[in-house]
Amino acid sequence: SLLLLEATMSMPFATSVLALATNPGLEDVLSSEILEADASADLQLSLNPSLVVAGFVFVSAKDPARVVEKLCKLRSVHYVMFHYGVLDLPQGEDSLTLLLSAATPMLPKIAGAESFRVLCSRLGTHRFRSPDVERLVGEVLHETYGVPGKMRDAATIVRVDIVGFKVLIGVQAHSEELSKRLHPEFVRDASVKPNVAYAMIRLSGMKDGETLLDPFVGSGTIALEAAVLFPNSVIIGVDKSERVVIGARANAELLGMKVDLRAANARNLVKVVERGSVDCIVTNPPWGVRIGKHDDVEDLYRGFLSSAAEVLKLDGKLVVLLSRWESFLHHCRSSGKWS
């Protein structure tokens, strides 16, 4: 269930512009989802193209109180915040002090809040760490308003996010990161986040009633997200580790999701999946850190692509999340089985 902050419900920090965070590169997916939500529920939203920051989509709302809960239910979003401002990151040896000076006039006036905390998400290389920003901004807010800081269950969450040389300031509209919605019992290292899984499934063009396969299922995030989106589809998850499959089954059972999970090798999928039966394969294959030497990864890519071509339908789709995408693309082209 969605837990909105008490501050959000009474709207003392609401602004007409909201910033929605996702992964850099997924802004178009989030924008499309926002427009679909607006069309289906008449939220009276408009995208704000004048604000451009990687990993964020900005919307203007006539009635923020009415739309914020709907926005928090979008599946491609990490978090939603009421947008207070954006500024250029000051440069110099003491950039953190300069940042604090520039950001202070934009900070929300939190007088009357029960408690607060500051969160800083940072993308890029900087002379300081995220905890440094959180501590210094927290000190300013506490000294100015006398509101106690609280690391857990704070009533108000102030965000100071830094993306490259841009700084975004706002108040988060909910208590927990929205992309943690699946709350799994079993989590494997490097598990893909649910909002990224959603974007991958969406890019596949999958429709309800079709068959999806994840041959590197891990903790089951992609398979579980697909099961939520398409309750009438056949969802198959494969992993070579029996322990991993057992863990993914525990996650599916916890959420009450129907997913067919099997232990098998992604290089030989026809042992567990019928030839030409899969509409789309959506997966996050292992990469160097997870599998070992470079040669092992190359062999895995070749074997997986050959096996995947056997179980996909002729017009089937393959969507993968990769670190070494150039190598993967080379093997796709050299195999002669992919277009």
N, C-alpha and C positions, 0 to 999 in steps of 0.2 A: 504494500500500500504506500501511497505517496505521502510523505510527511513534510508539509510546508511549515516554515518558521512562523512562530506567533507574530513576529514583526510583519511578515508578508500578509497575514490574514487581516491585520488592522491597517496595513499599508502606510505606516509613517515614513517609510523610505522609498516609496514607489516613485518611479519616474516614467515618462511617456515613452522612453526608448529603453529597450531591453537588449542585452547582449547574450547570445547563445553560443556556448563553446562546444567545439567538436575537434576532431583531429585535422591538422593542416592537410589540405587536399580533399577533404570531404565537405567543403562548404556548399558545393552545388547539391549534394545529396540532402543536406540539412535544409537548404533553401527550398528545394522541391517539397520536402515533407512539411515545411511551414505553410507553403501555399496550398497544399492539399488540405491541411487542417483548417485553414482559413476558409477555403471553399466549402468544406463539409459542415462547418459550425458557424459560419458568418462571424468570425472573430474581429473583423474590421482592422486587420493588420496590413502593414505595408513594409516591404523590405526597404532598408535604408542604404542605398548604394554609395552614399557620400562617405560612409565610415568603412574603411578597408583595413582589416588586421587579419593576418593568417590564422586560421583556426577559429574564427568568429564570424557569426552572421548577426547583423543588427536589424531589429524591427521596431517600427513605431506603432504604438497602440493607442486607440482612443480611450479605452477603458482597461488599464493594466490589471486591475483587480479581477476582471472577468476572464482575462486570457492567460494569466500566468500559470494556472493549474493545467490548462490544456497544453501549454508549451512544455511544461515539466514532464509531460507524458510522451513527448516525441522520442523516438527510439534511436535517433542518430546524435543526440545531444549529451554532452558530459554534465553541464550545469547551465543554469539560467541566472542572470543577475540583472538588477536594475542598474542601468548605465549612468554613471555620474560624470565621466569624462575620459578623454584619452589625451596623452601628451607624449612628446618626444623625450626619450631617455637622455638626461644630461650626460655629457661626456667629460672625462677628466680623471685625475688620480683619485679624487674623493667623490666618485660618481654617486655613491650611496647617500652621502650627506646632501649632495645637490638634488638627488631624486626626492629625498624627504622634504626638502624645502619647496620644490616645485609641486609635489603632490598634496601637501598639507591643505592648501585652500580648496582642493576638490573633494576632500574626504567628507563622508556623510556626517551630519550632526547627530550623534547617537545619544544625546541627552534623553533620559527617560527609559532607555533600554535596560532590561533586566541584567544582561551580561553580553559579552561580545568576544569574538576572536578574529584574528586577521589571517587570511590565507593568501599565499603567493604562489602562483603557477608560473614557471619561468622556462622559456624556450630560447636557446642561444647561449653565447659565451659572454659572461659578465665578470666584473671584478668582485662580485659579492654573491652570497648564497640566498636562496629563498627564505630560510629561517632568519637571516639578518634583516630582511625587509619586514617580515612578520613582527619581529621583536621591536624594531624601531617605530614602525607605524602604530603598533599596539601601545607603546609607551606614550606617544603623542596623544592618542585618543583617550587613554586612561587619565593622563594629566589634565587634559582639556575638559573632560566631561565627568570624571570620577566614576565611570561605569566599570565594574570589575571584569577583568579578563577571565575567560573560562575555556580551557582546552577542549573539553568534551561537553556536548549538549548546550552550546552557547545559544542564546536567544537571537543574536544578530551576528551574521558572518560578513565581515567586510573583506572585499577582495582587492588586491593590488597585483594584477597579472602583468607579466613582462614578456613580450614577444619580440625578439630582436631588439630594435631600438624604439619600440612603442610600449607605453605603459597604460593599462586600462584600470579604471577605478570604478567600483560598484558595490552593491550589496546583494549577496546571494539569496535567491528566493526559496531555498529549501535547505534541509539539514544535511542530507547525504548526497554524495556524488551519484547522479542518476544512472550512470553506466555500470554501477554495481548492483543492478536490479536483480540479477539471477541468484545472488547470495549462495554460491555453491558450497557443498560440504567438502568436495575434493577440488583442489586447484593445482594444476601442473605449472611448472616454471614456464614463463613466456606465454601464458594463456592470452589469447586475443580478447580484447574488451568487447562486451555485448554491443556497444554502439558501432564498433568497427565491423563486427559480424553482421549486423543489420545492413550496413552500407554495402558489404560484399554480396549479400543475398539479393539486395535490391538491384545491384549492378548486373546480376546474373539474369534478370528478367523472369525469374521463376514465378509461376502461377499456382494457385491452390489446386491440389489434385495431382501435381507432378511429383517426380521423384528426385530427391536431392541426396548426394553422397558427399561425406567428408571423410577422406581416407587417412587423415592425420588428426583424429578427433580430439585427442588430448582430454581436457576436462569436459568437453562437450559443448562449449559455448556456441559455436556455429550451428550445430545440430539442434540445440535447445532453442536458440533464437528462431530458427526456421520452423520448429514445431509450434512456437507461439504464433508466428505470422500465418502459417498455413496448416490449420488443424486437420485438413482432409488430405494432406500429402503424405507420401512415404518418405521418411527421413532415416537415412542409414549412416551410421558412424563406424569407422574402422580404425583400429590402432594395433600395431604389432605387439604391444605390451598388454598382457592379460590384466596386470595390476591397474593400468590406466583405464582399461575398459570397465573394470569393476568400479573404479572411482567415478567414471562418467555415468554409469548406471545409477549410482547413489545420488548423483545430482539430478538425474531425470526423475527418479522416484520421489525425491524431496519436493520437486516442483509439479509432480503429477503429469509429466509429459510422456507421450508415447514416442519413443525413439528406438530403432532397431540398432543395437550396438554389438559389434562382433570383433573378435581378435583375429587379425589377418595382416598380411604384408601388403603394403601399397604397391609393390612391384608385381603382385599376382592377384589382382582384384577379382578375376574370373572364378576364383575358388569359392568366393562368398557372394558374388553379385552376378546376376545373369547378363550375358552379352547384350549390348544394345538396349539396356533397360533404363538407363539413367538420363534424366533431362538436363541436370546440371551438377557439376562438381564444384563445391565451394570449400576452400581449405587454406590452411596456414602451414605449409610444409616446414620441416626442420631446416635450420640453417647452421652455419659453422659452429656457433657456441653450443648448439643443442646436439649436434651429431658427431663432431670430431673433425678430422682432417678434410682439406679441400677436396681430395679425390673421392672421399666417401659421399660428399654432397653431390658431386657431378654424377656419380654412379646412381645415386638415388633419383636424381632428376630424370635421367635417361630411362630408368626402369619404370618410374611412376608414369611418365608421359606415355610410354608404350602401353602400359596396363590400362591407363585411363581411357585411351582411345578405343580399347576393346569394349568397355562397358557403357560408354556414352552412346546415345543415339546419334544419327548422322548430323542432325542439326543441334546437338547438345552444346552446352556452354561450360567453359572452365574459367573460374575466377580464383586467383591465388594471391596471397599476401606474401611478399618476398623481400629479402634483403639483397640477394644476388639476382636481380631480375634480368640483367643482361645475359648471364649464363643460362638462365632458364629459357629465355627467348631464343637463344642460339640453338638449344636442344629442340625446341618446338619447330623451328624452321628446318633444321637439318634432318629431322625425322621424316618429313614429308607427309605427316598425318594431321597437321594442324594448319588452320588458316585464321 
